[in-house]
Amino acid sequence: MAETRDFLLEIGCEEMPSAPLMGAVSQLGPLVERGLDEAGLAHGALRVVSTPRRLAVIVRDVATRTEEVHEVRRGPAASIAFDADGNPTKAAEGFARKFGVSAAELERRVDADGREYVFAEKSVPSAPATPILTALCERTIAGLEWPNYRSQRWGSERQTFVRPIRWICALLGPDVVPVRYADVTSGNTTRGHRVLGPGEHVVAEPAAYEGVLEAAGVLCEERRRQVIAEGIVAVEAERGGAHVDTPKRVLDEVVNLCEWPSVLVGTFDEEFLEVPHEIICESMLTNQRYFPIYDAQGNLTREFVVVSNTRPENAGRVIDGNERVVRARLDDAKFFYDEDLKRPLEAYLPKLADVTFQERLGTMLQKAERLERLAPEVARRSLMLDDERAARAGRAGLLAKADLVTQAVVEFTSQQGVMGGYYAAASGEPDEVAAAIRDHYRPRFAGDEVPSGPVGVAVSVADKLDTICGMFAIDQPPTGSSDPFAVRRSAIGVIAMLRDAPADALSELVSCSLDAYEAQGLAFERASVEAAVRAFFQGRLATIARSEGVSPDTVEAVSAVGVVDPAEFLGRAHTLEDARSRDPETFDALAQAYARAAHLADASLGDEVDQAILGDAERALLDACDLGSVRVREALAAGDFRAALGSLADLKGPIDRFFDDVLVMDEDTAVRSNRLRLLNRFVAVFADVADFQAMSRKK
């Protein structure tokens, strides 16, 4: 067993942005581990360490040499490997090449089964780890990828990295592993914090690396995150139940912007609290990476958290500088808001004519006009709202996009809708209209909150449905690699909002949306577009049903009957799945009987049965079908899918008796045709419920 030592590779560079740094952290460990395994170097656990100025990996217990390997592999039979003259065939040459030897080195031996085969034998001597690690380090540095970031060059050589490399520390135990990348060569030194521990610091061995860093004012990522979290908890505790807003994306970035974090608290002027807190917070979070502080009642306070990267004794100067910076930022936000308030929200509508929604679908003003028409239809048809609230939905639909051309939203684009809600309220619009404008982009992703009120739901459904129908009307549906208008996400949002709607009206709403496009002069093949949109929603519904635990064959059975309304589709799928789970034998047997009947049935014969020539089993089935058809129709009309399934389950006994007692394909043509018509009637009872034949194929 070879001696083992710890191994360290540290790549030191100019400050890296947070996003590429996190990407490189996820790559570094696997690259090094794969390289060690491929080289045959035994090793222990790996640990990646990162700061804005360094990427490092520490590997425990790396063997100082590879193990000597002696390998023997059996190849094809000798009769196949050599021709009659004893020359190697292509089979022998291919086997030898694959094993890394020449055909001349192959040996012929008799194996345990008594047949003669060719064997390849190869010995790989033990090799020292250092040259292997040198090549691995250089290959790893070059192999890191930086998507969406342009790599940089420095000095006179051509190698690149996300930021110029300034030092490389590479050690196997106490020994330096020689590494060269661009004009930088490795050594046994790292560099500390630019202020708290400037200059080079010797790393005696990999095990001492993190201790050397901490002594030089540098904490690893886990410790930085811990220090920030503890500091924020202390800030909240000091303020009696206050809450510091720390969105994960911003917190991750802040963690990767410092090497020795200190949590400080600054303040801004009281006048800025008159500005909507959303743009105040976005300005602080997005522009400055400050964390807003809310009081115990959820109100924004004048205070904010800033994470510094310098000596704690400099806190006063750091806070003062950041307060001056935030004052300028918030001045801008307040100016934009005050200027926007000088005009009512409706006054911004004409400017939407200069904003393109989609080249072939027209401008945002045209979209607003379509929403004014479609939102009341959603309110009335699906949400069962009265005329007054439907009119409010139309008003909100018309104004929903007006804030896109206001100064605040041009500056803070993520606040579209939110600012429109404030401006609508300031313009004297009803509260429901303002709330609907504020919420109409929800849900923005799976699991997001839906709009808070039914008028908001109506506008949000109209907005998303308008986008979906428009993209299908111009034959630009989402593909596996392209969905620039987030059509899939829009469909998921529509389903989430209509799933609990009082009425099932999605098919009608699709038609209304296409009517609005036709009224604006868009030409398209109406029937095919409408069918494509319905099929698209069915596909989304099927995916959602499967994600909620409904078996694929149940989903297929429900999909086959053309149901597209979310509440009905998902309700049927779950009810059918539950019924099958409670009484699997009955429903499996019924599915098999249905499949047999559907296979024999002949739709061209119709379903008018001559009762005069029916036997007892046939008459019992006919009576059961007639009664079942009525009950199923009544149950579906009442939205009681469970009762519909119960009526179908009642057919199991009569259909089983029919197949036991009756020869369907009788020699008498009249009898045979009559029995086939009876089966047509049996199959028809199931037609509007589910395709039971899909469930019969599960095995």
Phi, psi and omega in degrees: 000127183289153173298149179239148175219157174284151182236140178228132167234118175240128177253111181259136185209180171296163185304126179268144172297157186297313186298309178293331177297313180296324177296319180292324178301320181289338181270325193299310181302307179300322179298314182290316181297316179297320179296319178295317181295316181295328180279349180081022178267116178293148183202167176258215186287151177251148176220128179261134179239137181216149168216174179302338185249007184202150170233127182220152174226133177246126180242123181278147168053056175275131180295140180281348176215155171282158176282144173292135184240128173240119188233135176235131181226135179275138180250208181289166176300147182300326180295336178268327185285336182230144178277187184296334181269004179084010179273144180293138178272178177298329178297317179292317181295320179294318178297316180296315181298319180296327182271350177087026176230172177270161180297330181293338182273355180290143180245149178257127180218154174271126182270182185297335181277003178087358180261154180267130179233168171262145180233144174247134182233131183219136175244127177250115183289159176297142181232145180292150185285328189302309179299326178296316181292325176302308181297321181296316181298313182295321179292322181293315180300316180289336186274350178293136183253147184231069181299139179070007176229134179277125178289156184247153173247155179212163181064211186250003182256172191261349180297151182233162174205165184299327172220154182304131178281133181249335177202157175227127175247116182227118184226140166243102191064226180275355187267140177285132173269118183293120179225138175227130175220123188055235182256019183250131176246154186281160175207198180247026180239148171244181178234142184270191176302142184300330182252315186280335181208058186294159176091187183269148179225130184285135174253109185292324179198162184304324182297336181270355191302307184292329175293320177298317179300313183296322177295336180262016175082029181230125176253145176289170188301316182297318180290322178298315180298320180296315180298317180296315181299316180295321178296320180291320177300319179295319178299315180295318182294321180297338184253018171060062176091012176293164180230128176263122182280114182234078177305138186304317183300316181288320179298316178301319180294316180298318178303325182264014175253357184224163176242338177220083190285145170228130182269120182237162180236128176243175179226159172233169187293148181301327185299335183286345177289348176283346179274144178311130186298335182298316182281332174297312182293319179296321178299316180290314184290312188280318185275322187242351183060040171265150180254119181292153178245127176253147178281181185296339178269002178087013179267140178296135177256177179282353187264156175212155178263134173234139179257117181265169182227046182213188184297140179302329181290349177268011187303315182301316180293321179295314180298315180300315180297319181289326177295322178293323179293315183291329178299318179294319179296315183287332172302316178298313181299317180294321179298313180301315182296313181297320179294319180297326183288349181289348179230146175293156184302322182298333182293343180274350184303314182304328180293340179294341177294343180263001181249121182278129171279303175206141191310316183269344181262359172096200187265173175293331176295319177295322177296318179300320179292324176293320179294324177300328180275320188277322184303317177297328178295319176298317182299317184281311190284319187259321185261353176058039179276157179283175186297324181296314181286329174297321178296323177295323176298319178296318178297315179296322178298319180295321185268354190302325185260001186297330183288352180299336182255011175277157184295322182296318182284328174300322180279319183241081190296332183288352181264014176298143186088306179299311180291325176302323177297317177297315183293325178295316179297318179294335180274000178088012177290152178304153182303319181296325179292314180299317180295321180296318177297317181299320190263358196289348175277347179282156345287137184275343180202167181300128180091353179289160179291144174275166178307150189285339182227164183296328177294320176297321177298317181299316181290319180296316178298316180299316181299313183288320180293325176299318179295314181300307183296323179296316181293325176288326181295329178261015176059043175232057179290165178295146176243179180299332184247355186215127174207063188296335180259016176052046182294320179298314180297323178297318180296319178297322177295316178300315180298316181299322183281327183269353184300323181252018181292150181297331183228150177268111185216019185299318180301318179294323182291324175300316179297319179296320179296317178293328175301318182296321177293317179298323180295335178268005174094009178284128181263132177197164179278102192303308186297316183290323179294315180299318178295321181294320179295318178298315180297323178297314178295322177299319178297318178295318180297319179298319179297316180296317180299316179297321180294339179266011173096006177281134184293149184302322182288330174294317178300317179297321180296318180287320181299327187294339183268005172081017178288134182233342180287131187304311183299317182289315182299306184290326176296315178298315184299313181290322180294316179295320178296317179296318180297319179295324181291323181287323184222068187298324183296315181298312186285328176293317179294321179295321178296319179294319179295319178298315181300320179294317180294317181296327179291322181277331186300150180230101186299334182293343181275346184079190181229021176277113187261136175276103185290341184294334184252017181275142171272180183299314182295323180291318181294321179297321179292319179299314180298319180295321179294316180297314179294317180297321180298316179296312182295320179296317180298317180294319181295316179294322178297327180272359182073019182259083183291330179297319178293323178298318178293323177298322178294323177293321180298330178294344180278350185299312182300308180299321182287326177296316180296320180301311183290333178287322190259343191242135171269107186297312185273062180295152179295330179286118184302318182296317179295315181301313181296322180295320179291325177293322176295325176296319177294325175302318181293321178299313180297323183296331180299328184275346196306318185263007183258297180191160177271093183295340179295328178298324180284338180285346182267002187297334180260000000 
